[in-house]
Amino acid sequence: MSKEPLVCVRCSKFCHDKKVMSKKKSYRYRENDNKWITCYHCQTSYHFLCSGLEEYEYYLIDKFYCSKCEPKTGPSVRYEMVAPQRHAWYDPNEKNLDIEVGSKTWVEDFITWEKNVPEPSADEVRVVKDGHVFQKVFEELGGADNWKHLFIVKNMDGLDMKMPKPGFDLEDLVRILGSDYAVDTIDVFNQETYLMKLDTIRKLFRENPENRTLLYNFLFLEFSDHPELKEMARPPRFVQDISMAKRLWSDVTSKSALSDDHRPKIEQICAAAMANSYTDFHVDFGGTSVYFHVFKGEKIFYIAAPTEENFVMYQAHETSTDSSIWLGHTLKGALKRVVVKEGQTLLIPAGWIHAVLTTIDSLAFGGNFLHLGNLIMHMRVVDMENSIREEIKNEEGFSYPNFEYLHWMYMKIVLLDKIREANDQGIDMRELNSNIWTASQLMKDKLEIWLDRELRFNVVEDTIIKFNEKKKLVNLVQNVMKAQTKIQETRDQLMGEKQKRKCRGDENDCPSSSAKYTKKSKKDNGFMMKKIGEEEIPVEKKEKKRRN
């Protein structure tokens, strides 16, 4: 005999199988919105989405009372905190289990001893007074092509970065975006992420801040599409200059511009966190570099360098089922404590492992970006991300949007033209820009791997570009880079011969680097001269081929 179908009184949809509300509803399960919850008083059934509850409340409710019954019964009753040392603090069955990292008990204890984590050395974190000094030190250390240090910039003057006017706060976000604007928000003690309305966040921040039973923070309110906000808070100029995404999507009005629908929208982000909120260890997705400006409040970062040894420990931790182990203890001497105060900007290169504690209610602006200088590291991080997902059999979690697509397009639109130009002029790219050439080689290898994966295993990460287009591009890149390699080999051979003559002391056949060849000598040797920096280098004459 078939069951009587349930009818949601709000949307009138039917369901034959009533599904009991789970005690723990994560953002990973949006289908929960179509499951059922029943009023404890009148026994009327509702979809979660139709119940009037927000997603963050789904797992909090012990006894649900619908809006019709609330005048008689009062508001819905939440679970009591019976296991504060556990993420499932509402579950009596977990009362005697071990303390989990991030739980209420763990966070309260952590605050008492976290100051024992040592401060970093100057080789790890450079503290500079303003953006002008940062630019000077940054370039002295090799700039974006050799970016390995974290920086704390005490004053944003000189960064050419824009922030909202003083006084800007959550109320302004609600006014601009609307009270019903929903954002993924972390329930700190539960260590899960749920949708929450922006005005709900504002209320929870403002109501009884000295006696909060639960803590919330949101880390990823992206606003690059919002006409007002995107002009109020813009990244530092050096970030805009080196960002690969910014380079590709710099002019969305151009006929040849890439679709804005495919743009990775992660470079303009707002984050807010309650005091004592803790975010566990992570490496920013895609191996992105980060700029992070503490507009209000204070943050403490616990950092570890992106060494292979640390990555091994991090990956083992991420794939472990033991939630009672703090990675900081495993990292031991590699872990350092970095305090970022209100008005300061933290700049993090690719791959750094970090956890974060918010010591004061905070509002921050920042963003994630890829750049060629950290290309090796961000490829390494993506490989690690894929290994972790494969090992735990879980494809969820943050990842860089359209990661592979960006690299296909960067090779096609940016790097390929640079190599062609060098080839047309007979110039060795190692002399012209060694970092561009190194990045091109690495990216070519990756494109070949991705194409081979798609061909052999039918695994497609990027579906925006068709396979035949990828294959055509790889063949073109291989041919262009082969021509550049030949130029380099010719130059190496010439330099080798020149060095041999110097060793023999044959000065007549070995002009100094400052001497100039005569027109006759250039013609007789069959080489033309190209000036690289302060030195003229002989390169083989080539017929320019017309490109279709």
Secondary structure by P-SEA (a helix, b strand, c coil): ccccccccccccccccccccccccccccccccccccccccccccccccccccccccccccccbbbccccccccccbbbbccccccccccccccccccccccccaaaaaaaaaccccccccccccbbbbccaaaaaaaaaaacccccccbbbbbccccccccccccccccaaaaaaacccccccccccccccbbbbbcaaaaaaaaccccccccbbbbbccccccccccccccccccaaaaaccaaaaaaccccccccccccccccccbbbbbbccccccccccccccccbbbbccccbbbbbcccccaaaaaaaaaaaacccccccccccccccbbbbbbcccbbbbbcccccbbbbbcccccccccccccccaaaaaaaaaaaaaaaaaaacccccccccaaaaaaaaaaaccaaaaaaaaaaaccccccccaaaaaaaaaaaaaaaaaaaaaaaccccccccccaaaaaaaaaaaaaaaaaaaaaaaaaaaaaaaaaaaaaaccccccccccccccaaaaaaacbbbbbcccbbbbbbbbcccccc
